[in-house]
Amino acid sequence: MTIKKHECDQSVPRLIPRRAVLTTGSKILAGIAVYSCAVGPLFAKAKSAKEDFYFQETPDEETGRNCTGCINFTPKSTGQYGADSGDCALLEGDVCTHCYCQGWTDKTAKGAKKAGT
C-alpha cells in the first residue's frame, strides 16, 4: 500500500524563524557600520594648495572681503600670523584674518555650508 502526499503539502513555503531574521539582519547592519567607518576616511577631501584658490594676504580689493567673514575660516590664537592666524577648511597651512581667496563664502548667508560638510 502506497501513501500519496497531497499536492498542497508541497506548495507550502517553509517559514524562516523570526530569531534567524533578526540576528542575520543585525549582523548585516553591523557589517555596514564597520565598513563605512573603515572606508569613509579614505574618501575624505584633502585640502588644496593656496595657489589653487588664488590666495592673497590682503583683503579683496573690490569688496573688502577677508577670511574673518568666511564660513571656512576658524580663528586660532597662534600660528604663522600670530594672533591673526586661523585654519581654513579649503586650504593647507595657516591663513590670517585679513587674507582672502576665491573660496570665500559669506558665513552670514542663508544656507551657507562649510566645505566638507
DOKOL-823180 format. One record per atom (N, C-alpha, C): residue in three letters; atom name; x, y, z. Coordinates in steps of 0.2 Angstrom, whole numbers. Layout:
N
@rest=ALA | atom=CA | X=X | Y=Y | Z=Z
...
END
This chain:
117
@rest=MET | atom=N | X=4 | Y=-6 | Z=0
@rest=MET | atom=CA | X=0 | Y=0 | Z=0
@rest=MET | atom=C | X=4 | Y=6 | Z=0
@rest=THR | atom=N | X=3 | Y=11 | Z=-5
@rest=THR | atom=CA | X=7 | Y=17 | Z=-5
@rest=THR | atom=C | X=3 | Y=23 | Z=-3
@rest=ILE | atom=N | X=6 | Y=27 | Z=1
@rest=ILE | atom=CA | X=3 | Y=33 | Z=4
@rest=ILE | atom=C | X=5 | Y=39 | Z=-1
@rest=LYS | atom=N | X=0 | Y=42 | Z=-3
@rest=LYS | atom=CA | X=1 | Y=48 | Z=-8
@rest=LYS | atom=C | X=1 | Y=54 | Z=-4
@rest=LYS | atom=N | X=6 | Y=59 | Z=-5
@rest=LYS | atom=CA | X=6 | Y=65 | Z=-2
@rest=LYS | atom=C | X=1 | Y=70 | Z=-6
@rest=HIS | atom=N | X=-2 | Y=74 | Z=-2
@rest=HIS | atom=CA | X=-7 | Y=79 | Z=-5
@rest=HIS | atom=C | X=-2 | Y=84 | Z=-9
@rest=GLU | atom=N | X=-5 | Y=87 | Z=-14
@rest=GLU | atom=CA | X=-1 | Y=92 | Z=-18
@rest=GLU | atom=C | X=0 | Y=98 | Z=-14
@rest=CYS | atom=N | X=-5 | Y=100 | Z=-10
@rest=CYS | atom=CA | X=-4 | Y=106 | Z=-6
@rest=CYS | atom=C | X=1 | Y=105 | Z=-1
@rest=ASP | atom=N | X=4 | Y=100 | Z=1
@rest=ASP | atom=CA | X=9 | Y=99 | Z=6
@rest=ASP | atom=C | X=16 | Y=101 | Z=3
@rest=GLN | atom=N | X=16 | Y=101 | Z=-4
@rest=GLN | atom=CA | X=22 | Y=103 | Z=-7
@rest=GLN | atom=C | X=23 | Y=110 | Z=-9
@rest=SER | atom=N | X=17 | Y=113 | Z=-9
@rest=SER | atom=CA | X=17 | Y=121 | Z=-11
@rest=SER | atom=C | X=17 | Y=125 | Z=-5
@rest=VAL | atom=N | X=17 | Y=122 | Z=1
@rest=VAL | atom=CA | X=18 | Y=126 | Z=7
@rest=VAL | atom=C | X=25 | Y=129 | Z=8
@rest=PRO | atom=N | X=26 | Y=135 | Z=8
@rest=PRO | atom=CA | X=33 | Y=138 | Z=9
@rest=PRO | atom=C | X=35 | Y=137 | Z=16
@rest=ARG | atom=N | X=42 | Y=136 | Z=17
@rest=ARG | atom=CA | X=45 | Y=135 | Z=23
@rest=ARG | atom=C | X=46 | Y=142 | Z=26
@rest=LEU | atom=N | X=44 | Y=143 | Z=32
@rest=LEU | atom=CA | X=44 | Y=149 | Z=36
@rest=LEU | atom=C | X=51 | Y=150 | Z=39
@rest=ILE | atom=N | X=54 | Y=156 | Z=39
@rest=ILE | atom=CA | X=60 | Y=157 | Z=42
@rest=ILE | atom=C | X=59 | Y=160 | Z=49
@rest=PRO | atom=N | X=62 | Y=157 | Z=54
@rest=PRO | atom=CA | X=61 | Y=159 | Z=61
@rest=PRO | atom=C | X=63 | Y=166 | Z=62
@rest=ARG | atom=N | X=59 | Y=170 | Z=66
@rest=ARG | atom=CA | X=60 | Y=177 | Z=67
@rest=ARG | atom=C | X=67 | Y=178 | Z=70
@rest=ARG | atom=N | X=69 | Y=174 | Z=75
@rest=ARG | atom=CA | X=76 | Y=175 | Z=78
@rest=ARG | atom=C | X=81 | Y=175 | Z=72
@rest=ALA | atom=N | X=81 | Y=170 | Z=67
@rest=ALA | atom=CA | X=86 | Y=170 | Z=62
@rest=ALA | atom=C | X=86 | Y=176 | Z=58
@rest=VAL | atom=N | X=80 | Y=179 | Z=57
@rest=VAL | atom=CA | X=79 | Y=185 | Z=53
@rest=VAL | atom=C | X=83 | Y=191 | Z=57
@rest=LEU | atom=N | X=81 | Y=191 | Z=63
@rest=LEU | atom=CA | X=84 | Y=197 | Z=67
@rest=LEU | atom=C | X=91 | Y=197 | Z=68
@rest=THR | atom=N | X=94 | Y=191 | Z=69
@rest=THR | atom=CA | X=101 | Y=190 | Z=70
@rest=THR | atom=C | X=105 | Y=191 | Z=64
@rest=THR | atom=N | X=102 | Y=189 | Z=58
@rest=THR | atom=CA | X=106 | Y=190 | Z=52
@rest=THR | atom=C | X=105 | Y=197 | Z=50
@rest=GLY | atom=N | X=100 | Y=200 | Z=51
@rest=GLY | atom=CA | X=99 | Y=207 | Z=50
@rest=GLY | atom=C | X=103 | Y=212 | Z=54
@rest=SER | atom=N | X=104 | Y=210 | Z=60
@rest=SER | atom=CA | X=109 | Y=214 | Z=64
@rest=SER | atom=C | X=116 | Y=213 | Z=62
@rest=LYS | atom=N | X=118 | Y=207 | Z=60
@rest=LYS | atom=CA | X=125 | Y=206 | Z=58
@rest=LYS | atom=C | X=126 | Y=210 | Z=52
@rest=ILE | atom=N | X=121 | Y=210 | Z=47
@rest=ILE | atom=CA | X=122 | Y=214 | Z=41
@rest=ILE | atom=C | X=123 | Y=222 | Z=43
@rest=LEU | atom=N | X=119 | Y=224 | Z=47
@rest=LEU | atom=CA | X=119 | Y=231 | Z=49
@rest=LEU | atom=C | X=126 | Y=233 | Z=52
@rest=ALA | atom=N | X=128 | Y=228 | Z=57
@rest=ALA | atom=CA | X=134 | Y=229 | Z=60
@rest=ALA | atom=C | X=140 | Y=229 | Z=55
@rest=GLY | atom=N | X=140 | Y=225 | Z=50
@rest=GLY | atom=CA | X=145 | Y=225 | Z=45
@rest=GLY | atom=C | X=145 | Y=231 | Z=41
@rest=ILE | atom=N | X=139 | Y=234 | Z=39
@rest=ILE | atom=CA | X=139 | Y=240 | Z=35
@rest=ILE | atom=C | X=142 | Y=246 | Z=39
@rest=ALA | atom=N | X=140 | Y=246 | Z=46
@rest=ALA | atom=CA | X=143 | Y=251 | Z=50
@rest=ALA | atom=C | X=151 | Y=251 | Z=51
@rest=VAL | atom=N | X=153 | Y=245 | Z=51
@rest=VAL | atom=CA | X=161 | Y=244 | Z=52
@rest=VAL | atom=C | X=164 | Y=246 | Z=45
@rest=TYR | atom=N | X=161 | Y=244 | Z=40
@rest=TYR | atom=CA | X=164 | Y=245 | Z=33
@rest=TYR | atom=C | X=164 | Y=253 | Z=32
@rest=SER | atom=N | X=158 | Y=256 | Z=34
@rest=SER | atom=CA | X=158 | Y=264 | Z=32
@rest=SER | atom=C | X=163 | Y=267 | Z=37
@rest=CYS | atom=N | X=164 | Y=265 | Z=43
@rest=CYS | atom=CA | X=169 | Y=268 | Z=47
@rest=CYS | atom=C | X=176 | Y=267 | Z=45
@rest=ALA | atom=N | X=177 | Y=261 | Z=42
@rest=ALA | atom=CA | X=184 | Y=260 | Z=39
@rest=ALA | atom=C | X=186 | Y=263 | Z=33
@rest=VAL | atom=N | X=181 | Y=264 | Z=28
@rest=VAL | atom=CA | X=182 | Y=266 | Z=21
@rest=VAL | atom=C | X=180 | Y=274 | Z=21
@rest=GLY | atom=N | X=176 | Y=276 | Z=25
@rest=GLY | atom=CA | X=174 | Y=283 | Z=25
@rest=GLY | atom=C | X=180 | Y=288 | Z=25
@rest=PRO | atom=N | X=185 | Y=287 | Z=29
@rest=PRO | atom=CA | X=191 | Y=292 | Z=29
@rest=PRO | atom=C | X=195 | Y=291 | Z=23
@rest=LEU | atom=N | X=195 | Y=286 | Z=19
@rest=LEU | atom=CA | X=198 | Y=285 | Z=13
@rest=LEU | atom=C | X=196 | Y=290 | Z=7
@rest=PHE | atom=N | X=189 | Y=292 | Z=8
@rest=PHE | atom=CA | X=186 | Y=297 | Z=3
@rest=PHE | atom=C | X=186 | Y=304 | Z=6
@rest=ALA | atom=N | X=189 | Y=305 | Z=11
@rest=ALA | atom=CA | X=189 | Y=312 | Z=14
@rest=ALA | atom=C | X=193 | Y=317 | Z=9
@rest=LYS | atom=N | X=190 | Y=323 | Z=8
@rest=LYS | atom=CA | X=193 | Y=328 | Z=4
@rest=LYS | atom=C | X=200 | Y=331 | Z=7
@rest=ALA | atom=N | X=205 | Y=331 | Z=3
@rest=ALA | atom=CA | X=211 | Y=334 | Z=5
@rest=ALA | atom=C | X=211 | Y=341 | Z=4
@rest=LYS | atom=N | X=214 | Y=345 | Z=8
@rest=LYS | atom=CA | X=215 | Y=352 | Z=7
@rest=LYS | atom=C | X=219 | Y=354 | Z=1
@rest=SER | atom=N | X=217 | Y=360 | Z=-2
@rest=SER | atom=CA | X=221 | Y=362 | Z=-8
@rest=SER | atom=C | X=226 | Y=367 | Z=-6
@rest=ALA | atom=N | X=231 | Y=367 | Z=-11
@rest=ALA | atom=CA | X=236 | Y=372 | Z=-11
@rest=ALA | atom=C | X=233 | Y=379 | Z=-11
@rest=LYS | atom=N | X=237 | Y=384 | Z=-8
@rest=LYS | atom=CA | X=234 | Y=391 | Z=-8
@rest=LYS | atom=C | X=234 | Y=394 | Z=-15
@rest=GLU | atom=N | X=239 | Y=392 | Z=-19
@rest=GLU | atom=CA | X=239 | Y=394 | Z=-26
@rest=GLU | atom=C | X=232 | Y=392 | Z=-30
@rest=ASP | atom=N | X=230 | Y=386 | Z=-28
@rest=ASP | atom=CA | X=224 | Y=384 | Z=-32
@rest=ASP | atom=C | X=218 | Y=389 | Z=-31
@rest=PHE | atom=N | X=217 | Y=392 | Z=-25
@rest=PHE | atom=CA | X=212 | Y=397 | Z=-24
@rest=PHE | atom=C | X=214 | Y=404 | Z=-25
@rest=TYR | atom=N | X=220 | Y=405 | Z=-28
@rest=TYR | atom=CA | X=222 | Y=412 | Z=-29
@rest=TYR | atom=C | X=223 | Y=416 | Z=-22
@rest=PHE | atom=N | X=226 | Y=413 | Z=-17
@rest=PHE | atom=CA | X=226 | Y=415 | Z=-10
@rest=PHE | atom=C | X=230 | Y=422 | Z=-10
@rest=GLN | atom=N | X=228 | Y=427 | Z=-7
@rest=GLN | atom=CA | X=232 | Y=433 | Z=-6
@rest=GLN | atom=C | X=232 | Y=435 | Z=1
@rest=GLU | atom=N | X=237 | Y=438 | Z=4
@rest=GLU | atom=CA | X=237 | Y=440 | Z=11
@rest=GLU | atom=C | X=234 | Y=447 | Z=12
@rest=THR | atom=N | X=230 | Y=450 | Z=7
@rest=THR | atom=CA | X=227 | Y=456 | Z=8
@rest=THR | atom=C | X=220 | Y=455 | Z=7
@rest=PRO | atom=N | X=215 | Y=459 | Z=9
@rest=PRO | atom=CA | X=208 | Y=458 | Z=8
@rest=PRO | atom=C | X=207 | Y=459 | Z=0
@rest=ASP | atom=N | X=201 | Y=457 | Z=-2
@rest=ASP | atom=CA | X=199 | Y=458 | Z=-9
@rest=ASP | atom=C | X=198 | Y=465 | Z=-10
@rest=GLU | atom=N | X=202 | Y=468 | Z=-16
@rest=GLU | atom=CA | X=202 | Y=475 | Z=-17
@rest=GLU | atom=C | X=195 | Y=478 | Z=-19
@rest=GLU | atom=N | X=191 | Y=474 | Z=-22
@rest=GLU | atom=CA | X=184 | Y=477 | Z=-24
@rest=GLU | atom=C | X=179 | Y=477 | Z=-19
@rest=THR | atom=N | X=179 | Y=471 | Z=-15
@rest=THR | atom=CA | X=174 | Y=470 | Z=-10
@rest=THR | atom=C | X=176 | Y=471 | Z=-3
@rest=GLY | atom=N | X=182 | Y=471 | Z=-1
@rest=GLY | atom=CA | X=185 | Y=471 | Z=5
@rest=GLY | atom=C | X=184 | Y=465 | Z=9
@rest=ARG | atom=N | X=182 | Y=459 | Z=6
@rest=ARG | atom=CA | X=181 | Y=453 | Z=9
@rest=ARG | atom=C | X=188 | Y=450 | Z=12
@rest=ASN | atom=N | X=187 | Y=447 | Z=18
@rest=ASN | atom=CA | X=193 | Y=444 | Z=21
@rest=ASN | atom=C | X=191 | Y=437 | Z=24
@rest=CYS | atom=N | X=196 | Y=434 | Z=27
@rest=CYS | atom=CA | X=194 | Y=427 | Z=30
@rest=CYS | atom=C | X=190 | Y=428 | Z=36
@rest=THR | atom=N | X=190 | Y=433 | Z=39
@rest=THR | atom=CA | X=185 | Y=434 | Z=45
@rest=THR | atom=C | X=178 | Y=433 | Z=44
@rest=GLY | atom=N | X=176 | Y=435 | Z=38
@rest=GLY | atom=CA | X=169 | Y=434 | Z=36
@rest=GLY | atom=C | X=167 | Y=428 | Z=32
@rest=CYS | atom=N | X=172 | Y=423 | Z=32
@rest=CYS | atom=CA | X=171 | Y=417 | Z=28
@rest=CYS | atom=C | X=169 | Y=411 | Z=32
@rest=ILE | atom=N | X=165 | Y=407 | Z=30
@rest=ILE | atom=CA | X=162 | Y=402 | Z=34
@rest=ILE | atom=C | X=168 | Y=396 | Z=35
@rest=ASN | atom=N | X=172 | Y=396 | Z=30
@rest=ASN | atom=CA | X=178 | Y=391 | Z=30
@rest=ASN | atom=C | X=183 | Y=393 | Z=35
@rest=PHE | atom=N | X=183 | Y=399 | Z=38
@rest=PHE | atom=CA | X=189 | Y=401 | Z=42
@rest=PHE | atom=C | X=187 | Y=399 | Z=50
@rest=THR | atom=N | X=192 | Y=397 | Z=53
@rest=THR | atom=CA | X=192 | Y=395 | Z=60
@rest=THR | atom=C | X=198 | Y=399 | Z=64
@rest=PRO | atom=N | X=196 | Y=404 | Z=68
@rest=PRO | atom=CA | X=202 | Y=408 | Z=71
@rest=PRO | atom=C | X=206 | Y=403 | Z=76
@rest=LYS | atom=N | X=212 | Y=405 | Z=77
@rest=LYS | atom=CA | X=216 | Y=402 | Z=82
@rest=LYS | atom=C | X=221 | Y=407 | Z=85
@rest=SER | atom=N | X=224 | Y=406 | Z=91
@rest=SER | atom=CA | X=227 | Y=411 | Z=94
@rest=SER | atom=C | X=235 | Y=411 | Z=92
@rest=THR | atom=N | X=237 | Y=406 | Z=89
@rest=THR | atom=CA | X=244 | Y=406 | Z=87
@rest=THR | atom=C | X=245 | Y=403 | Z=80
@rest=GLY | atom=N | X=250 | Y=404 | Z=77
@rest=GLY | atom=CA | X=252 | Y=402 | Z=70
@rest=GLY | atom=C | X=256 | Y=406 | Z=67
@rest=GLN | atom=N | X=257 | Y=405 | Z=60
@rest=GLN | atom=CA | X=261 | Y=409 | Z=56
@rest=GLN | atom=C | X=260 | Y=417 | Z=56
@rest=TYR | atom=N | X=254 | Y=419 | Z=57
@rest=TYR | atom=CA | X=252 | Y=426 | Z=58
@rest=TYR | atom=C | X=251 | Y=428 | Z=65
@rest=GLY | atom=N | X=253 | Y=425 | Z=70
@rest=GLY | atom=CA | X=252 | Y=426 | Z=77
@rest=GLY | atom=C | X=245 | Y=426 | Z=79
@rest=ALA | atom=N | X=243 | Y=431 | Z=82
@rest=ALA | atom=CA | X=236 | Y=431 | Z=85
@rest=ALA | atom=C | X=230 | Y=432 | Z=79
@rest=ASP | atom=N | X=233 | Y=434 | Z=73
@rest=ASP | atom=CA | X=228 | Y=434 | Z=67
@rest=ASP | atom=C | X=228 | Y=428 | Z=64
@rest=SER | atom=N | X=231 | Y=422 | Z=66
@rest=SER | atom=CA | X=231 | Y=416 | Z=62
@rest=SER | atom=C | X=224 | Y=412 | Z=63
@rest=GLY | atom=N | X=223 | Y=408 | Z=58
@rest=GLY | atom=CA | X=217 | Y=403 | Z=58
@rest=GLY | atom=C | X=218 | Y=398 | Z=53
@rest=ASP | atom=N | X=213 | Y=393 | Z=54
@rest=ASP | atom=CA | X=213 | Y=387 | Z=49
@rest=ASP | atom=C | X=208 | Y=388 | Z=44
@rest=CYS | atom=N | X=209 | Y=386 | Z=38
@rest=CYS | atom=CA | X=204 | Y=386 | Z=33
@rest=CYS | atom=C | X=202 | Y=379 | Z=31
@rest=ALA | atom=N | X=195 | Y=378 | Z=30
@rest=ALA | atom=CA | X=193 | Y=371 | Z=28
@rest=ALA | atom=C | X=195 | Y=369 | Z=21
@rest=LEU | atom=N | X=197 | Y=374 | Z=17
@rest=LEU | atom=CA | X=199 | Y=373 | Z=10
@rest=LEU | atom=C | X=206 | Y=373 | Z=9
@rest=LEU | atom=N | X=210 | Y=377 | Z=12
@rest=LEU | atom=CA | X=217 | Y=377 | Z=11
@rest=LEU | atom=C | X=222 | Y=374 | Z=16
@rest=GLU | atom=N | X=228 | Y=372 | Z=14
@rest=GLU | atom=CA | X=233 | Y=369 | Z=18
@rest=GLU | atom=C | X=237 | Y=375 | Z=21
@rest=GLY | atom=N | X=239 | Y=374 | Z=28
@rest=GLY | atom=CA | X=243 | Y=379 | Z=31
@rest=GLY | atom=C | X=238 | Y=384 | Z=34
@rest=ASP | atom=N | X=242 | Y=389 | Z=38
@rest=ASP | atom=CA | X=239 | Y=394 | Z=41
@rest=ASP | atom=C | X=236 | Y=400 | Z=36
@rest=VAL | atom=N | X=231 | Y=403 | Z=38
@rest=VAL | atom=CA | X=229 | Y=409 | Z=35
@rest=VAL | atom=C | X=228 | Y=414 | Z=40
@rest=CYS | atom=N | X=227 | Y=420 | Z=38
@rest=CYS | atom=CA | X=226 | Y=426 | Z=43
@rest=CYS | atom=C | X=219 | Y=429 | Z=42
@rest=THR | atom=N | X=217 | Y=433 | Z=47
@rest=THR | atom=CA | X=211 | Y=436 | Z=47
@rest=THR | atom=C | X=210 | Y=441 | Z=41
@rest=HIS | atom=N | X=215 | Y=444 | Z=39
@rest=HIS | atom=CA | X=214 | Y=449 | Z=33
@rest=HIS | atom=C | X=216 | Y=446 | Z=27
@rest=CYS | atom=N | X=217 | Y=439 | Z=26
@rest=CYS | atom=CA | X=219 | Y=436 | Z=20
@rest=CYS | atom=C | X=212 | Y=435 | Z=16
@rest=TYR | atom=N | X=213 | Y=433 | Z=9
@rest=TYR | atom=CA | X=207 | Y=432 | Z=5
@rest=TYR | atom=C | X=209 | Y=427 | Z=0
@rest=CYS | atom=N | X=204 | Y=423 | Z=-2
@rest=CYS | atom=CA | X=205 | Y=418 | Z=-8
@rest=CYS | atom=C | X=198 | Y=418 | Z=-12
@rest=GLN | atom=N | X=198 | Y=414 | Z=-17
@rest=GLN | atom=CA | X=192 | Y=414 | Z=-21
@rest=GLN | atom=C | X=187 | Y=408 | Z=-19
@rest=GLY | atom=N | X=189 | Y=405 | Z=-13
@rest=GLY | atom=CA | X=185 | Y=400 | Z=-10
@rest=GLY | atom=C | X=180 | Y=404 | Z=-5
@rest=TRP | atom=N | X=181 | Y=410 | Z=-4
@rest=TRP | atom=CA | X=177 | Y=414 | Z=1
@rest=TRP | atom=C | X=170 | Y=413 | Z=0
@rest=THR | atom=N | X=167 | Y=411 | Z=6
@rest=THR | atom=CA | X=159 | Y=410 | Z=6
@rest=THR | atom=C | X=157 | Y=414 | Z=12
@rest=ASP | atom=N | X=152 | Y=418 | Z=11
@rest=ASP | atom=CA | X=149 | Y=423 | Z=17
@rest=ASP | atom=C | X=146 | Y=418 | Z=22
@rest=LYS | atom=N | X=149 | Y=419 | Z=28
@rest=LYS | atom=CA | X=146 | Y=415 | Z=34
@rest=LYS | atom=C | X=139 | Y=417 | Z=36
@rest=THR | atom=N | X=137 | Y=423 | Z=34
@rest=THR | atom=CA | X=130 | Y=425 | Z=36
@rest=THR | atom=C | X=125 | Y=424 | Z=31
@rest=ALA | atom=N | X=127 | Y=421 | Z=25
@rest=ALA | atom=CA | X=122 | Y=419 | Z=20
@rest=ALA | atom=C | X=118 | Y=414 | Z=22
@rest=LYS | atom=N | X=111 | Y=414 | Z=20
@rest=LYS | atom=CA | X=107 | Y=409 | Z=22
@rest=LYS | atom=C | X=108 | Y=403 | Z=18
@rest=GLY | atom=N | X=109 | Y=397 | Z=21
@rest=GLY | atom=CA | X=110 | Y=391 | Z=18
@rest=GLY | atom=C | X=118 | Y=389 | Z=17
@rest=ALA | atom=N | X=122 | Y=394 | Z=19
@rest=ALA | atom=CA | X=129 | Y=393 | Z=18
@rest=ALA | atom=C | X=132 | Y=387 | Z=22
@rest=LYS | atom=N | X=136 | Y=383 | Z=19
@rest=LYS | atom=CA | X=139 | Y=377 | Z=22
@rest=LYS | atom=C | X=146 | Y=377 | Z=22
@rest=LYS | atom=N | X=149 | Y=375 | Z=27
@rest=LYS | atom=CA | X=156 | Y=375 | Z=27
@rest=LYS | atom=C | X=159 | Y=369 | Z=23
@rest=ALA | atom=N | X=164 | Y=370 | Z=19
@rest=ALA | atom=CA | X=167 | Y=365 | Z=15
@rest=ALA | atom=C | X=168 | Y=358 | Z=18
@rest=GLY | atom=N | X=166 | Y=353 | Z=15
@rest=GLY | atom=CA | X=167 | Y=346 | Z=18
@rest=GLY | atom=C | X=161 | Y=344 | Z=22
@rest=THR | atom=N | X=156 | Y=348 | Z=22
@rest=THR | atom=CA | X=150 | Y=346 | Z=26
@rest=THR | atom=C | X=144 | Y=345 | Z=22
END
